[in-house]
Amino acid sequence: MSGAAASRNAAKAPGTAAAASPRRRGRPPGTESGGTRARILTAAREEFSERGYEKTSVRGIAGTAGVDAALVHHCFGTKERVFEAAVEMALAPVLMAGDMTLDGPLDDVGERLTRMIFGLWENPVTRTPLLAIVRSAVNNEVAAAVFRRLVAAQLLRRIAGRLDPPEAELRAGLAAAQLVGVAMLRYVIKVEPVASADPERIVARVAPVVRGHLTGR
C-alpha cells in the first residue's frame, strides 16, 4: 500500500484524531451555569472596586473568576454588560428590602427607607458590591449611565409609585440624592465627622429630611 493510500485509510478509520468531529464554534470550553455566572459577577465586583471601570478588563475579570475570557464574553458580551449585570446583582438586596419598606404606611416611610439604606451600607456583605458600583459610576460616564438607568428604572420609580402627585418622581429623586450624598461622604470619601458618627445619629438626622422630600407639603 502506498503512503498516500495509507494516509487516506487512516483518516477514515474510527477512533483516530483525523476522524474526530471538528470542534464546533460558539460556546467556549466549559458550560456556563448559575454558579459560574455568580462567580464571574463576584470577580467583576472585585475588579471594578479595586481598579475602577476604565482599568477593569474582561480578561482581568476572567482571571479573577478562574475562567476563560471567552466564557465571560459568551455569558455577558461586553464589559458594559458585565457591569450592568453586576449592578443589578448589587441592587437586588436594595430592591428587595425597598419593596418591603415601601409596603408599609407612608407616615414613617422616611425613617424606614433611611434605616434600610444605611443598614445595607453598614453590612460588609452588601457594602462591598455597593462601593464597587458607586466608585465606578463616579469615575466613568459609561458606568454612570448604566447606574443611572438602573436606579431610575428599578428604584426611583418604585418609590415614586407609592407617592401622590404632583412631582412624585422629583420628590423620590431628591430623597435618593439625600441618601446617596450622605452615603458617599460616609463610606466612599470618608469625610469626618460623618464617616465615624454612630449610624443611629445618621439615621436620626437624615430621616426627617428624607421624609420631608417624600411626604412633606
N, C-alpha and C positions, 0 to 999 in steps of 0.2 A: 504494500500500500504506500502510495506516495505521501510525502509530508503534507501536501495541500489537502489530500483526501482525509488523512488522519485528523487534521485540524478541523475539517468540516464535521466529521463524525463526533469529535469531542464536543463541539459546540452544540450538537443535537442531543448529546447524552444527558439523561436526567441526573440531577444532583450536582452538576458541575456549576462553576461560577458563571460560565457563559450562558447556561440555561436559566439562571435565576431571573425572576421577573425584574424588570427595571424599576428602580425606586421612583415612586410617584412623587411628583412635585406638589407643593402646597404646605401641608402641616409639617412642621419641623419635628426632629426626634423628640419623643416624649409627648404624652397627651395632656392637654390642659384639663384641670379639674377644679372643683371649688377650692380645694386645699392649695393647689398651685397658684390660682388666681389670688387667693388671700395672701400667700407668701410673696408674690410679686408686688402686691399693693403695700404690704408691710415694708418691704425693701424700698419701694418708691417713697413712702413717707420718710424713711430714714435718710434717703439720699436728698430729697427736697429740703428736709430740715437742716442737714449739715452743709449742703452745697448751694442751696437756692435753686430756683427754676432754671436759670440760664446755664449754670455749670453742671447740672444733672444731665446725664445721657442715658439712653435706653440700654447701652452696653453696661454702664455702671449699675443700673438697676438690676439687670440680669445677673451680673457678677455677685451682687449682694444677695440676691434671691437664690443663687446657685442653679440657674437655668441658662439655656442658650438665648442669646439676644433675639434670634428668630422666633422663639416661643413668645417673647414679650410682644413682638410685632404681631404675631398671629392672634394673640388674645385681645390686644387693645389697639393695635395700629400705631398711631403716632405718639410722641411724648406728651402732647397736649391731651390726648385721650386717656393716657395713663394718669396724668394729673387730675383730669376731671373725675375719673373713677375713684382716685384716692380722696378727692374732696367729698364725693358722695358717701364714701365709706366713713370718713371722719364726721360728716354731718349726721349720719344715721342715728347715733345716740341723742344728738341735739334735737332732731325732729321727733324722735320717739318720746323723749321727755317733754318736748314742747307741746305735742298733741295732748298729753295727759294734763299738762299745766293749763292749757287753754280751754280744756273741757270744764273747768270749774267756773265759779261766778266771776264776773268782771270787777267786782268791788275791790278785790285784793289781787288782781292779776299782775299788777306791777311788782309787788313783792314776790309773788310766786315765780314769775318769769325771771326776775333778777336773781333770786336764790337758786333757781335751776341752772342758769347760765354760769354763775360763779362756782356752783357745785361741780360742774363739768370741768372748769378750768382748774379747780383745786385738786381734782383727782388726777394723779400722774398717768393713769392708763389712758384717759381721754385728753389730757393736756398735751401730750407729746404729738399726736397727729394734728391737733388744732394749731400748735405752734408751727409745725411744718407748713401747713396750708397758709397761715397768715403771713409768715415770713416770705414765702414765695410770692404771694399776691402783692405784697408791699414793694417787692423789688423788680417785678416783671409785669409788663402790661398784658401779655398773653395769659399769664396765671391770674392776674387781677380780673380780666374779662370772664374767665371761667368761674372764678369765685363769685363775682357779681351776679352772673347769670343764675347760678345755682342757689345763692342766698335769696335773690329776688323771687325765683320761681318756687322754691321749696319752703322757705322760712317766712319771709315778709308777707307773702300773700296769704299764708295760713293765719298769721296774726291779724292782718287787715280784714280777713273774712269774718272774724269774730267781733269787729268793731262796727259801730253805727256810723254811717256817713254824716257829715261830709269829711273829706280829707282823710279817710281811713288809711290809705296807703302811705300818705305823708306822715301821719302820726306813728304808724308802725315803723317807718324808716327812721324817724327821729329817735324813737325808743331804742331801736337796734344800734343807731350811731352812739347813743349814750353808753350802751353796754359794751360795744366793741371798743370805743375810745378808752374807757377805763381798763378794759382787759389788755389793750395794747400798752398802756402806761405801766400796768402792774406786772404783766407776765412776759412781755416782749422787750420793751425799752427799760423796764425796771426802774422807774422814777420813784425816788423816795419823797415823802413817807408812804406813798400809795403802795409801793411794792411790798413793804413789810407790815402793813397795817393788818389787824385782825380781820378775817373775812366777814365776821358779823358786823363790824363797823362799816365795812364797804357796803354791805347789803343795806344797812340802816340808812346810809347817806344817799345811795343811788336809787333805791326802790321808790321813794316818793317822786323823784324826777321822772322815772320811767312811767309810773302811774299817771303823772300829770300829762305826759305825752299821749298815753293810750286812752285815758278816760276823762281827762280834765276838760273843762269848758273854757 
